[in-house]
């Protein structure tokens, strides 16, 4: 399944299971690849740049001229008894080669065994100390969707659908002239009997899409690497979650991230710490730091402060601070699970903590992802909830 133009390190780091090989380490320090190969050079692909116009609904679909892309949903939920649950569903796309390097006969008639795109999907459900994870892989050809061939995996903009086998995030809007991204249904299950895990959830947007950074271009290092980055942080979520074979009726709030890029990171960036917070006063906050790649070799930070009406304010690296306060031993690693997050312009000084540390994603590219609670640093008053993702530990 390897393509001659796919860099071996990137395949090993991002999608090694497709080559029937397990791996649990990023490229070694100093390799010039960044975390999971995302700092590799990307000649021949379209580059994310400031000033790139975004067009919807088209940009809800796949961008095969870019090297990497994802549709990334997290949600903070409660069941009927008030017990918190967390979930993640992510669909990743990885191009095997730039479009112009695909053989002409494959572009015109790709056939069933020719692939220029690899896909990976993650499912996770958390409740108390339980944390269940599943992972799937697929391949496709970008010409399939332009020829109305469904394929094993893919993403189309209108009517919106993103899928890998029977895991799918798809529109619930029947009117073809309406915004088919406004109401979605997520369906994904794995395992049988007591090992059954998954969800069937309805998502309803109660606010607008948010463009991060410079009108959707999110810079990720002082050298200028970045991605096109759009979020829908206003999902109302309702439905059912299955964990350990038990079904729970749930409701709560969700956050969907969309990013596409060809060189997401600088070559020396070792990983990232990313926060998405639903604050109780209606504001939302996205904040991240990439370890390395900042001025003078320090970390690079950025974020977006979002009003209850969905109006974003981009936060420059010097407008927010992220400080790791305590770590937890998880999967043989020391992972920071208690943070101080400061945004002086919003008069925000928070302690953000994971109530449960065991949220390790033991997938082909392992990382930590789990629910967090935000409290005011001085008063200890609860301020909100959200999700934290940490890579490269």
N, C-alpha and C positions, 0 to 999 in steps of 0.2 A: 504493500500500500504506500510505500515511500515514493515520492516524486523526486527526480534528480535535482530539481531547483529548490527543494525544501532544505533549509539549513539543518544539519543533523542535531545541533545543540538545541535549537528551538523545538523540534519535534520531540526530543527526549524530555525537555522541560515542560512543555505545554500539553502534549497529547501522546505521551509515551505508551499508554495502554493500547492505543490503536496499532502500535507495532508489536503488541503482545509482550511488552517489557514493563515491569514495575519500576517506579522511581519515586523517591521522596526528598530529593534535594534540588535546590536551584543551582545554576551554574556557579562555579567557584568564584570567590572574591577575586577581582582583578581580571576577570575573563573578558570584560568589555561587552557583556551581554545584558547587564542589568538583571533584575529579578525575573526568573523564568524565561530568559531570553528576550524580554520585551524591550531591551535596549539595543538589540541587533539592528544594523543598518537595513534599510528597506527600499533599495533602489528598484525602480520599476513600478512601485505602487503609488497611488495617490497619497499625498501627505496632508494631514490635518493642518490647516493654516488659519490665522486670524483673517476675518473678512470672507470666509467661506459661507455662502448663503445657505440657509436651511430651508427646506421646503417640506411641508406636511400636507397630505399624509405620506408622501413618497419616502421621507426619511425614517418612518417607522419600520420600513422594510430593510432588507439586507443591502450592504454596500460592498460587493465583491471586488471592486477596484482598490479597496483598503485591505490591509493585511489581517487585522484583528477586529473583533466586534463582539458585543454582548448585550443581552436583554436580561436585567438583573432585578428580581423582585425580592424584597424582604417585608415582613409584616409582624407587628405586635398585636396579638389577639388575646381574647379571653373566652373560656368556655362558659356554659350555663351556670356553673358553680362559682364563677369568678376567678378560676385558676388561669394564670397567664400561660400562653403558648407563643412560641416563635416559629417562623418558617422562612425558608429561602427556596427560590426556584430560579435557576440561571441557565440560559442557553448561550454558549460560546461558539463563535465561528472563527476559523483559522484558514486563510487562503494558502494553498500549497505553492503557488507561483504567481507572479504578476500576470495580468491578463494577456499581455503581448507575448509571453513565453508559453502560453498554452498552444499546442499544435493546432494548425488550422482545421484539420479534419475533426478534432475533438470539439472545437468551437461550433462547427456546423452540424455535427451529428454525434453528440457525446456518447450515446449508448448507455447501457446499464452498468458497465464496469469501469467507465472512465470518470474520475473525480478530480475536481480542482479545489474543493472545499472540504475541510474536516470540521466536525461538530462535536461538542461535548455538552452534556446537560447535568446539572446538580440539583438534587432534591434534599431538603433537610427539614426535620420537624423536631422541636425542642419543647419539653414540658417538665419542669422541675429538674431532676438529675438525669432524665432520659434525653438522649440526643441521637436521633436516627438519621443516617445519611445514605443516599443512593446516587449512583453515577451511571451515565449511559453515553455511548459514542455512536457516531454515524458519519457517512460521507455523502457528498452530493456533487452535482455539477451546476455551476451558476446558470448555464443555459436552460436547465430544467424548468425553472420558474418563468423564464421569459417565453417558454413554449407551453406553458400551462401544464407541465408535468409536476406532479406533487413531490416526488422524491422522498427519500427516507427522512430527510431533515431539511429545514429551510425557514424563510421568513418572507412574507409578502405584505405589502403595505395596505392594499385596499381590495377587498375587505381584509382587515388585519388578521394575520395568523402567523405565529412562530411555533415551531414544533420539532420534536425528535421522536420518531415512532408515534406512540399514543400519548406521549407527554405533550401538551400543547397549551398555549396561551392564545385565545382567539376571541374575536368580537362577538358580542351579543346584540349588535345593532343590525336590524334587518333592512333598513332604508339605505340603499346604495349611495344616495346623495348626502347622507349624514356623516358625521365624524365617527368612523367605525373603531376608533381607539378610545372612545369615551366610556364604553362599557365593555368589559372583557370577562371571559371565564377561563380560569386556570384549572386544568385537570391533569393530575400526575399521581400514579400509584406504583408501588413496587413491593414485591414479596407476597407471601401467602400466610393465611391463618394468623398465628401469634406474631409473626414477623411482618405483617402487613403494615405499610406506612404510606402516607400520601394525603391528597386533599382534592376537593372539588369546591372551588370558591368563585364567587361573583365579585368583581371589582367595578366600582362606580366612581368616576372622577368627580370630586366636589370642588375643584379648583383647576387652574390652567397648568399647562406645561411650563417648566422653568428652564431657561437657557443659562448655563453656567459660564463663568469667565467673561470673555469678550464676545458677546452675542453668540454663545455656543462653543467657542474655542476655549478649552480649558488648558492653560499652560501647566506643565508638570515638572519643569526644571528651569534653572536660570539660563540654560543654553537654548531654550525655546521649544523643546519637544512637548507634545501635548496630544489632545484628542478633541473630537467633537463630542460634547457632553450635554445631554438633555435629561431632565428628570420629570416624572409625574409623582410629586410627593403628597398628593391629596386623594389617594384612594380610600374609599370606604369599602371594607372587606366583610363579606358574610358568606357562610357556607358550612362545610364540615371537614374535619381533619381526622385522619385515622393514624393512630400510633399504637404499636404493640397489639394490633388487631382490634383496638377499641375505637369507636367512633365518637367524636365530640362535635357538637354544634358550636360554632365560633363566630365572633365578630370582632372588628377592630380596625386598625389603620395600616395602610401599606405604603411602600415607597418603591418606585420602579426607576432604575437608572438605565440609560441608553448611552453607550459609548462606542465610537469607532475611530480607529487610528491605524497608522502603519508603523510608527515608532513611538510607542507610548511614553517610554522613559529615556533618561540619559543612560549611557553605558555603565556608569558606576553606581546607579541607584539600587540599593539592596532589597527594597520592599517598601510597603506603605502601611499607614494606620489611617483608616477612613471611618468617619462618623456620619450617620444620618439621624437627626433627632426631630421628633414631633414634640414641641413644647406645649404645655397645657394652656397657654394663653393664645394659641393659634399660630404662632410663628413656627417656622421650620428652619433647621440649620444643617447645612452640609459642610464638613470640614475634613481636610486630609493633610497629612504630611508624608512626603516621600523621603526616606532616609538616604541622604546624600543628594547631590545635584543642586544644592543651594549656593548662594554666594559664598566664596571662600571655602567650599567643600562642606558646608553645613547642610542641614535638612531644608527641603523646599516645602512651604506651606501655602495653602490656598483654601478658599471656602466660599459659600454663598449664604447670606442672611435673607430669609424669605418672609415677607409679611403674610398675615392671614389672607390677604387678597391675592397672593401669588406674585407680588412684585419683588424681584430679586435685587440684592445689592452684592456685587462681587467684593470679596475680601482679599486684599493684597497680602503677601507673605508677612508684612510687619503689622497687620491688623488682627492677627489672632495668635494664640500661643497654645501649644499642646505639651503637657508635661506628664510623663509616666510617673506615678506615685508608688504603686505596689505591683508585684508580679505574682503569678500563680504557676505552679509546676503542672504543665499539661503536656501529655504525650512525650515526656522526656525533655521538654523545653521549658524555659522560663519566659512566660508570656505576660506582658503588662495588661492587667485587667482592672486597674483603677487609675483614672486620669484626672488631671485638672485641665479644663478647657476654658480659655478666656477670649472674649470678644469685647474689648473696651467700648467700641463704638455702639454696641447694643447693650451696654451696661450688664454684660453677662460674665459671670465668674462661677463656673460649675464644677462639681465633682461628678464624674461619669464613671459608673462602676457596673461591672457584669455581676448580676446576682448569682450566676452559676458559671464557674470557670470551665467546666468540661464541655466545650463547644468546638472541639477540634474537628476539622473537616479532613478525614483521612482518605483523601481522594488522590488521583494521580499526581496532581500538584497540590500538596497539602497546605492548609492555612487555617486560621482561627476566624470564626464568624459566629456572633451570638448577640442576644438581647442585652441592652444596657438600660440603667435607670440614671437620670440626671437629677442632681440636687443642688440647691444653692450652697455655695461653699461656706458662707457665714452662718446662715440660719438653719441649714440642713433641710429646708423645705423642699419637697419634691417639685421639680420643674418640668419633667417630661420623661419620655422614653424613646428608644430607638434601637439602632443596630450599630455594631462595631465590627469592622473587618480588619484583620492584620495578617500581612504576608511577609515572608522572608525570615521567619523566626526558626 
